[in-house]
Amino acid sequence: QVQLVESGGGLVQAGGSLRLSCAASGRTFSRSAWFRQAPGKEREFVATLSWDTGATNLADSVKGRFAISRDATQNTMHLQMNSLQPEDTAVYFCAARRPSVYYCNFNRPGCYDTWGQGTQVTVSS
């Protein structure tokens, strides 16, 4: 069974840190990403990494504060979130893409074919 399971969300004060994890099972993926969705807003790209090369990209809104990394031995991806602000409050989703010969825009949700259930991150002011 193909599965992505997020963990690590919670409540934190502004300026604090959280570390999200996404454990993958059941399939090999070429790319993984984090998206977030706040109430009443569209799903927003946060960060992505390539399992093939290790290359990473982050949204401008989180550069300098967030970092995405992988643990290939555990087939797990992490999102280290520092200097959290109330505007970071959202449900954070892990997403993954199967190997494909087709190009996709990696900061768009449609690029990914497998999603986790989401984990809530709440930042209080």
Phi and psi in degrees as a GROMACS rama.xvg file:
@    title "Ramachandran Plot"
@    xaxis  label "Phi"
@    yaxis  label "Psi"
@TYPE xy
-76.8263  129.346  VAL-2
-151.817  140.932  GLN-3
-122.356  127.527  LEU-4
-125.027  116.976  VAL-5
-89.3532  154.376  GLU-6
-154.419  163.553  SER-7
105.201  -3.19744  GLY-8
-70.3729  172.576  GLY-9
162.49  -165.373  GLY-10
-106.754  131.824  LEU-11
-144.217  152.393  VAL-12
-80.1814  155.942  GLN-13
-54.8069  136.137  ALA-14
93.6005  -11.1229  GLY-15
-83.8467  -175.118  GLY-16
-132.512  151.853  SER-17
-142.656  154.819  LEU-18
-125.832  117.221  ARG-19
-94.255  147.633  LEU-20
-128.509  150.41  SER-21
-135.432  112.814  CYS-22
-98.6098  126.891  ALA-23
-106.427  143.945  ALA-24
-149.163  154.068  SER-25
93.4799  -10.4374  GLY-26
-165.161  156.525  ARG-27
-91.3751  134.09  THR-28
-114.507  150.692  PHE-29
-93.7743  -26.9303  SER-30
-148.654  143.061  ARG-31
-129.374  159.403  SER-32
-153.86  163.516  ALA-33
-116.09  133.396  TRP-34
-121.947  163.253  PHE-35
-140.479  153.849  ARG-36
-141.035  117.739  GLN-37
-91.5225  157.896  ALA-38
-55.4094  129.602  PRO-39
76.9678  5.98034  GLY-40
-120.506  162.385  LYS-41
-75.8988  158.83  GLU-42
-65.5461  132.967  ARG-43
-119.873  134.901  GLU-44
-67.2962  138.325  PHE-45
-116.444  -54.2643  VAL-46
-162.745  156.214  ALA-47
-146.557  155.734  THR-48
-142.875  151.929  LEU-49
-95.1566  126.795  SER-50
-72.0216  -22.2863  TRP-51
-76.3866  -44.4044  ASP-52
-112.191  -18.6561  THR-53
82.3219  -1.94768  GLY-54
-63.4651  142.047  ALA-55
-125.653  155.26  THR-56
-141.991  142.123  ASN-57
-127.426  150.97  LEU-58
-65.119  148.078  ALA-59
-57.3483  -33.2849  ASP-60
-67.2389  -17.2862  SER-61
-119.027  -4.47507  VAL-62
-59.1919  136.973  LYS-63
87.2733  -12.4668  GLY-64
-119.54  -36.7972  ARG-65
-108.183  154.607  PHE-66
-142.51  138.027  ALA-67
-109.765  139.827  ILE-68
-148.406  170.542  SER-69
-134.129  154.572  ARG-70
-124.588  96.053  ASP-71
-63.5663  -31.3079  ALA-72
-67.6141  -28.2796  THR-73
-103.195  -1.45915  GLN-74
52.8757  44.4675  ASN-75
-128.539  143.292  THR-76
-115.351  146.593  MET-77
-126.271  152.793  HIS-78
-129.229  107.937  LEU-79
-87.9891  121.475  GLN-80
-117.291  115.461  MET-81
-115.408  163.504  ASN-82
49.1357  46.8783  SER-83
-64.9501  144.463  LEU-84
-125.083  158.913  GLN-85
-54.015  -32.1611  PRO-86
-71.2369  -7.67195  GLU-87
-83.7607  -6.51509  ASP-88
-62.1676  124.661  THR-89
-178.042  170.861  ALA-90
-87.2575  126.926  VAL-91
-101.123  129.071  TYR-92
-114.809  137.855  PHE-93
-91.8561  139.812  CYS-94
-137.349  154.459  ALA-95
-145.609  153.97  ALA-96
-125.466  133.09  ARG-97
-69.7934  155.911  ARG-98
-56.3151  136.816  PRO-99
-152.674  149.684  SER-100
-84.3585  -8.43532  VAL-101
-92.2309  141.287  TYR-102
-76.9011  146.253  TYR-103
-142.364  157.341  CYS-104
-80.6642  106.531  ASN-105
-69.7204  -9.04954  PHE-106
-97.7833  13.1993  ASN-107
-111.57  138.399  ARG-108
-56.5797  -32.0946  PRO-109
-65.8461  -11.0664  GLY-110
-73.7751  -17.5128  CYS-111
-112.778  140.845  TYR-112
-110.332  -4.37536  ASP-113
-135.038  134.848  THR-114
-132.052  148.148  TRP-115
-83.9289  -178.995  GLY-116
-85.0169  -14.1706  GLN-117
96.0483  150.708  GLY-118
-137.008  135.065  THR-119
-79.9993  132.352  GLN-120
-120.409  123.026  VAL-121
-124.092  125.527  THR-122
-115.114  118.3  VAL-123
-92.5537  148.521  SER-124
